[in-house]
Amino acid sequence: MKTIPLIIAILVLDIALSPDSSFANRRHFTYVYESAVLPKGSHELEIWNTLRVNRKDFYRGLDSRAEFEFGLGGNLQTSLYLNLSSEAFIENGEISSDQTLGFSNEWKYKVLDATADVVGLALYGEGSFATQEIELEGKIILDKQIDQLLIAFNAVGEHSYVTGTSAGQASTQTEEIMELDGGATYFITQNFTAGIEVREHIKRPPGFEGGGTFGAFFAGPSLSYAGPNWWSAISIMPQVAGNAKSGSGTIGTDKLELTQHEKLEARLLLAFEF
């Protein structure tokens, strides 16, 4: 019975805010991208926060991004990011911490529209630069809205050049990431959606003999809400399965992969149109 007042409150809030809450590029997931782009001359500021907790030993990670996004017209948009990553972990029996500051540039082109065409399709490219890493990322974005149901899928590839030390000298190695993201969400009201996201993340980090591969599968609930000139989305993604392999075979026998991935990831997006 407690759910009835909650549903009524959501409906009342939706009716009150709906006249001004239409967003051309509103996101309904936090990991899964959709094909929509901003119209020419539109601007948006997005604030990202991603919390990553618990590996084999103590671990906390917080990734923050500030994104300035603007539409160029012709189904094309671009974005500039300021990125700050912080982590705390156990090293030599003590808790250590590290921070990384960098920036990114994103380009996104909508090929097909998710409502007007059979399926929505967009192509995405992003370049990132930090003090010890240069990263190139590409995405193929598919989505489709059928009545009140929205379905989206992304295929992602990343190639990074990571600078570290070897034998007391600087050396550059590569890191490869492949990611498959999917989501389905339902429009409970015009402004409020509830659904699920899934994420398969496979990493080949530098520094592992035999080409170590670390994979993890995450799944969890995703919610979004849009108000006048703003929107927000949140996802909570526990790791439900994982594996690690090297050139000589499987690394460990645990159900989860906790060397390169965390037990839980949670992401919050907050955006303002101006």
Secondary structure per residue as TSV (DSSP state, phi and psi in degrees):
chain	resnum	aa	ss	phi	psi
A	1	M	-	360.0	-23.7
A	2	K	T	-67.8	-22.2
A	3	T	H	-72.5	-24.7
A	4	I	H	-64.4	-49.8
A	5	P	H	-60.2	-34.7
A	6	L	H	-64.7	-44.6
A	7	I	H	-62.7	-42.1
A	8	I	H	-62.6	-41.9
A	9	A	H	-63.1	-41.1
A	10	I	H	-63.8	-42.8
A	11	L	H	-63.3	-42.6
A	12	V	H	-64.0	-44.5
A	13	L	H	-63.8	-38.5
A	14	D	H	-64.2	-43.3
A	15	I	H	-64.4	-39.0
A	16	A	H	-67.0	-32.4
A	17	L	H	-101.9	-14.1
A	18	S	G	-61.7	-29.3
A	19	P	G	-58.3	-28.6
A	20	D	G	-117.3	13.5
A	21	S	-	-106.7	21.1
A	22	S	-	-83.3	126.1
A	23	F	-	-120.9	127.8
A	24	A	T	-70.0	-25.4
A	25	N	T	-129.5	28.5
A	26	R	-	-63.2	136.4
A	27	R	-	-100.5	140.6
A	28	H	S	-108.5	-5.8
A	29	F	-	-128.1	171.4
A	30	T	S	-110.3	-29.6
A	31	Y	S	-99.1	-36.6
A	32	V	S	-86.1	127.6
A	33	Y	-	-89.6	155.1
A	34	E	-	-116.5	165.4
A	35	S	S	-80.2	-14.0
A	36	A	-	-63.7	148.2
A	37	V	-	-129.0	160.6
A	38	L	-	-70.8	143.1
A	39	P	-	-70.1	163.8
A	40	K	T	-57.8	131.2
A	41	G	T	88.0	-8.3
A	42	S	-	-82.6	149.4
A	43	H	E	-131.8	150.3
A	44	E	E	-149.3	139.7
A	45	L	E	-111.5	122.5
A	46	E	E	-115.0	133.9
A	47	I	E	-111.3	123.4
A	48	W	E	-110.5	142.7
A	49	N	E	-141.8	123.4
A	50	T	E	-121.6	122.9
A	51	L	E	-102.8	130.1
A	52	R	E	-125.6	124.6
A	53	V	E	-132.8	141.8
A	54	N	-	71.1	113.1
A	55	R	-	-114.7	-152.1
A	56	K	S	-60.7	-40.3
A	57	D	S	-112.1	-175.4
A	58	F	-	-56.3	133.7
A	59	Y	E	-157.2	135.1
A	60	R	E	-137.7	131.7
A	61	G	E	-132.7	140.0
A	62	L	E	-134.6	118.8
A	63	D	E	-110.6	124.1
A	64	S	E	-121.5	137.7
A	65	R	E	-135.7	138.9
A	66	A	E	-114.4	118.7
A	67	E	E	-115.8	126.3
A	68	F	E	-105.3	116.0
A	69	E	E	-117.1	137.0
A	70	F	E	-146.9	144.3
A	71	G	E	-85.4	136.6
A	72	L	E	-104.0	-7.8
A	73	G	E	86.9	165.7
A	74	G	T	65.0	31.9
A	75	N	T	64.6	26.5
A	76	L	E	-123.8	138.1
A	77	Q	E	-138.9	160.8
A	78	T	E	-139.2	161.4
A	79	S	E	-144.6	151.5
A	80	L	E	-119.5	134.8
A	81	Y	E	-119.0	145.6
A	82	L	E	-112.0	122.8
A	83	N	E	-114.7	136.3
A	84	L	E	-135.6	120.3
A	85	S	E	-118.0	132.1
A	86	S	E	-127.8	142.9
A	87	E	E	-147.2	150.5
A	88	A	E	-129.4	137.4
A	89	F	E	-156.1	168.7
A	90	I	E	-92.6	127.4
A	91	E	E	-139.8	123.1
A	92	N	T	55.9	39.5
A	93	G	T	79.4	2.8
A	94	E	E	-128.8	156.9
A	95	I	E	-81.2	122.2
A	96	S	E	-115.1	164.5
A	97	S	E	-138.8	160.1
A	98	D	E	-150.8	148.5
A	99	Q	E	-133.9	144.4
A	100	T	E	-132.7	131.0
A	101	L	E	-115.1	135.6
A	102	G	E	-158.9	-177.2
A	103	F	E	-141.3	160.3
A	104	S	E	-138.6	156.7
A	105	N	E	-130.7	125.4
A	106	E	E	-114.7	143.0
A	107	W	E	-130.3	135.6
A	108	K	E	-138.2	130.2
A	109	Y	E	-125.3	123.3
A	110	K	E	-87.3	119.5
A	111	V	E	-91.0	-44.6
A	112	L	E	-131.7	151.3
A	113	D	-	-95.0	137.3
A	114	A	T	-68.7	-22.7
A	115	T	T	-102.9	-37.9
A	116	A	T	-82.4	-28.2
A	117	D	S	-106.8	173.8
A	118	V	S	-59.5	-38.0
A	119	V	S	-150.2	148.4
A	120	G	E	-81.1	140.9
A	121	L	E	-142.3	131.6
A	122	A	E	-140.7	150.7
A	123	L	E	-112.8	138.8
A	124	Y	E	-134.6	135.7
A	125	G	E	-136.9	142.1
A	126	E	E	-144.6	136.4
A	127	G	E	-117.4	135.9
A	128	S	E	-128.2	147.1
A	129	F	E	-135.7	128.8
A	130	A	E	-134.9	177.2
A	131	T	T	-62.7	-31.7
A	132	Q	T	-121.5	10.6
A	133	E	E	-152.5	137.6
A	134	I	E	-120.1	127.4
A	135	E	E	-126.9	137.5
A	136	L	E	-118.8	131.3
A	137	E	E	-133.8	138.8
A	138	G	E	-130.4	148.0
A	139	K	E	-136.4	143.6
A	140	I	E	-109.3	122.0
A	141	I	E	-112.6	124.8
A	142	L	E	-123.8	139.1
A	143	D	E	-156.6	162.9
A	144	K	E	-157.9	132.0
A	145	Q	E	-106.9	124.9
A	146	I	E	-121.1	106.0
A	147	D	T	55.8	-115.8
A	148	Q	T	-98.6	6.6
A	149	L	E	-106.9	129.9
A	150	L	E	-116.5	128.8
A	151	I	E	-122.8	137.6
A	152	A	E	-143.0	150.4
A	153	F	E	-145.9	138.8
A	154	N	E	-128.5	138.1
A	155	A	E	-111.3	124.0
A	156	V	E	-125.6	139.2
A	157	G	E	-133.3	137.6
A	158	E	E	-130.7	141.7
A	159	H	E	-132.4	123.1
A	160	S	E	-124.2	146.6
A	161	Y	E	-108.5	113.0
A	162	V	E	-110.3	127.3
A	163	T	E	-99.0	127.0
A	164	G	E	-138.4	-158.5
A	165	T	E	-121.1	142.6
A	166	S	E	-143.6	123.3
A	167	A	T	55.1	36.4
A	168	G	T	80.4	5.1
A	169	Q	E	-125.5	153.1
A	170	A	E	-68.7	138.2
A	171	S	E	-143.9	151.0
A	172	T	E	-113.7	129.5
A	173	Q	E	-125.9	167.8
A	174	T	E	-107.4	152.4
A	175	E	E	-129.0	135.1
A	176	E	E	-117.3	136.9
A	177	I	E	-133.6	133.9
A	178	M	E	-122.0	136.5
A	179	E	E	-140.6	136.8
A	180	L	E	-121.6	120.2
A	181	D	E	-119.7	139.2
A	182	G	E	-143.1	153.8
A	183	G	E	-156.8	151.3
A	184	A	E	-138.7	131.6
A	185	T	E	-140.4	154.7
A	186	Y	E	-119.3	133.4
A	187	F	E	-79.6	96.0
A	188	I	S	-67.2	-39.9
A	189	T	S	-134.0	-179.1
A	190	Q	S	-60.2	-33.1
A	191	N	S	-104.6	-16.8
A	192	F	E	-117.5	126.7
A	193	T	E	-125.6	152.0
A	194	A	E	-139.7	133.4
A	195	G	E	-163.6	-152.8
A	196	I	E	-140.6	146.2
A	197	E	E	-121.7	146.1
A	198	V	E	-130.1	151.4
A	199	R	E	-150.6	122.1
A	200	E	E	-107.6	118.5
A	201	H	E	-122.7	119.6
A	202	I	E	-120.8	125.1
A	203	K	E	-123.6	137.1
A	204	R	E	-118.4	87.9
A	205	P	-	-78.3	160.8
A	206	P	T	-74.0	159.5
A	207	G	T	90.6	6.0
A	208	F	-	-111.9	120.7
A	209	E	T	-65.7	143.4
A	210	G	T	80.2	6.3
A	211	G	-	69.7	59.9
A	212	G	-	-59.5	137.0
A	213	T	E	-121.7	129.6
A	214	F	E	-124.0	119.9
A	215	G	E	-122.3	144.4
A	216	A	E	-144.5	144.2
A	217	F	E	-116.5	125.4
A	218	F	E	-116.4	148.9
A	219	A	E	-155.1	142.4
A	220	G	E	-178.4	175.8
A	221	P	E	-74.6	153.4
A	222	S	E	-138.7	132.4
A	223	L	E	-127.1	149.2
A	224	S	E	-143.8	152.9
A	225	Y	E	-147.6	140.3
A	226	A	E	-119.5	132.8
A	227	G	E	-117.5	-169.0
A	228	P	T	-65.0	111.8
A	229	N	T	64.9	21.5
A	230	W	E	-153.9	160.0
A	231	W	E	-150.6	161.0
A	232	S	E	-145.0	150.0
A	233	A	E	-143.0	146.8
A	234	I	E	-140.9	141.7
A	235	S	E	-134.9	143.4
A	236	I	E	-122.3	118.0
A	237	M	E	-126.4	91.0
A	238	P	E	-74.5	149.5
A	239	Q	E	-76.9	128.4
A	240	V	E	-109.0	-16.0
A	241	A	E	-162.8	154.3
A	242	G	E	-165.1	164.9
A	243	N	E	-156.1	157.1
A	244	A	E	-138.3	135.1
A	245	K	E	-135.4	149.6
A	246	S	E	-125.9	-176.2
A	247	G	T	-62.8	-21.5
A	248	S	T	-99.3	1.1
A	249	G	E	129.2	-161.8
A	250	T	E	-70.5	138.5
A	251	I	-	-99.0	108.8
A	252	G	-	77.2	169.6
A	253	T	-	-128.3	11.3
A	254	D	-	-69.8	155.0
A	255	K	S	-65.6	-34.9
A	256	L	S	-106.2	155.4
A	257	E	-	-99.6	107.9
A	258	L	-	-120.6	22.5
A	259	T	S	-91.9	-46.2
A	260	Q	S	-113.3	-5.3
A	261	H	S	-130.8	160.6
A	262	E	-	-101.3	163.4
A	263	K	S	-69.7	-31.0
A	264	L	E	-145.9	136.8
A	265	E	E	-125.8	140.8
A	266	A	E	-138.0	136.0
A	267	R	E	-131.7	137.9
A	268	L	E	-124.9	128.0
A	269	L	E	-114.6	138.0
A	270	L	E	-136.6	125.0
A	271	A	E	-128.2	147.7
A	272	F	E	-131.4	131.5
A	273	E	E	-97.2	137.2
A	274	F	-	-150.1	360.0
